[in-house]
Amino acid sequence: MTQDDRRITADSTVITAVSPNPLIQAASPACLVMIVGTEIGKRIALEQPSLVLGRSSSADVHLDLDNVSRSHATIERTKQGWILKDLDSTNGTFVNELGVRERMLRDGDQIRIGRATLKFLTSGNVEAQYHEEIYRLMTLDGLTQLHNRRFFEEALDRELARSKRYGHPFALVVFDIDFFKRINDAHGHLAGDAVLRRMGALVRGKVRTNDTAARVGGEEFAVILPEADRMGGIALAEKLRKMVASEPIEHEGVTISVTISLGVAEFVPGIESGEELYRLADEKLYDAKRSGRNQVRS
């Protein structure tokens, strides 16, 4: 076994062989793009044979974040391609959410170091890939892979205008994670990030193709449901609430129970803006919180 992936848990290390990808050659142009962190969209060209990533100001890729070790990991160019190596960091190095000691990188891999995530790009046209990634970053939240607030607000206004013109119904579900600050305080911000990532995955698995799901704040989310009335919005909200409550999140050997509170509003004649509809759903969300949390209000 020449390259290892190691899934790191509290009590064991499972090793899975990863074969080098013959399509990725060391001579290929390559870069990293920061998709989560303090400099989203930053491009780091891999022009040196070896680069150190870490919190130290002398690191080749400087990541000034608390959960990053001073010398956290390296990326090295070999005849087979680019290899990522963890340097016995405190919080570990992850590729596509798998803890690794050493990993041959493949085009599109996402490298997570502390609270920063970098996307590895290599192809015959890195420049085009980079611009595609920047466009994606303009519309998606890097942590949850849901749409971001900017995209959501534009989609909400479009859906409202369509419904006003054609008289079609649509519903809006707004929710947030109960006691999220307590999760960060008790387990750390990396655990909080893990909860947000998991929330994004759960939501993506439940919404329809034509729904728009977004992260609209720190721990607040929203889903636009075209062609759905208030009861349709309530049905989705209840599915999300039950699913989240029944699936605790595992992070570094710790089980974290999570619940959400949800508010539902339906577009009706007289509502003049997306902002107004959002405010109505948000008021229902806070009704759910005042009533004890882990429930739906409409």
Buried (B, 14 or more C-beta within 10 A) or exposed (E): EEBBBBBBEEEEEEEEEBEBBEEBBBEBBBBBBBBBBEEBBEBBEBEEEEBBBBBBEEBBBBBBBEBBBBBBBBBBBEEBBBBBBBBEBEBBBBBEEBBBBBBBBBBEBBBBBBBBBBBBBBBEEBEEBBEEBBEBBEBBBBBBBBBBBEBBBBBBBBBBEBBEEEEEBBBBBBBBBBEBEEBBEEBBBBBBBBBBBBBBBBBEEBBEEEBBBBBBEEBBBBBBBBBBBBEBBBBBBBEBBEBBBEEEBEBBEBEBEBEBBBBBBBBEEEBEEBEEBBBBBBEBBBBBBEEEBBBBBB
